[in-house]
Amino acid sequence: MTVYTRRLSDKILLAFDQACDVGALECAEMLLKSLEMSLTAAGGPGAVERRINMEPYIHAFERLEALKAKR
């Protein structure tokens, strides 16, 4: 059994940042959609969000919009 030490959303966010850094905006956009899915996948009735700081995720959406506006 594999033990994961980071959330999937954290790994996607790292890949998103790398895609933005190298200018792969289409890839970054797809990763952001994957990030959205991973953040909402564990939801459902009675689900409680345990993340304390959502700012990195919000910043990712803002970063993509800013990069797309520069095109």
C-alpha positions in Angstrom: 0.0 0.0 0.0 1.3 3.4 -1.0 1.3 6.1 1.7 0.8 9.6 0.2 2.1 12.5 2.3 0.5 15.3 0.2 -3.0 15.9 -0.9 -3.7 15.4 -4.6 -4.7 19.1 -4.8 -1.3 20.1 -3.5 0.4 18.2 -6.2 -1.8 19.6 -8.9 -1.2 23.1 -7.6 2.6 22.5 -7.9 2.2 21.2 -11.5 -0.1 24.2 -12.3 2.6 26.6 -11.0 5.2 24.9 -13.2 2.9 25.1 -16.2 2.4 28.8 -15.6 6.2 29.4 -15.2 7.0 27.8 -18.5 4.1 29.5 -20.3 2.0 26.4 -20.9 -1.3 28.1 -20.3 -3.5 25.5 -21.9 -2.0 22.9 -19.7 -2.3 25.2 -16.7 -6.0 25.7 -17.5 -6.6 22.0 -17.6 -4.7 21.5 -14.3 -6.8 24.2 -12.7 -9.9 22.3 -13.8 -8.4 19.2 -12.2 -7.6 21.2 -9.1 -11.3 22.3 -8.9 -12.4 18.6 -9.3 -10.0 17.4 -6.6 -11.1 20.1 -4.2 -14.8 19.3 -4.6 -14.5 15.5 -4.9 -14.5 14.8 -1.2 -17.6 16.9 -0.5 -21.1 15.8 0.0 -23.7 16.0 2.7 -22.1 16.7 6.1 -18.6 17.2 4.6 -16.4 19.6 6.5 -13.5 21.5 4.8 -10.4 21.0 6.9 -8.1 23.2 4.9 -7.3 26.3 7.0 -5.8 28.4 4.2 -7.6 28.4 0.8 -5.6 31.4 -0.4 -3.1 29.4 -2.6 -6.1 27.9 -4.5 -7.7 31.3 -5.0 -4.4 32.7 -6.1 -4.1 30.0 -8.7 -7.3 31.1 -10.4 -6.2 34.8 -10.2 -2.8 33.9 -11.7 -4.3 32.1 -14.7 -6.6 35.0 -15.4 -3.7 37.5 -15.2 -1.6 35.4 -17.5 -4.4 35.0 -20.0 -5.1 38.8 -20.0 -1.4 39.4 -20.9 -1.7 37.4 -24.2 
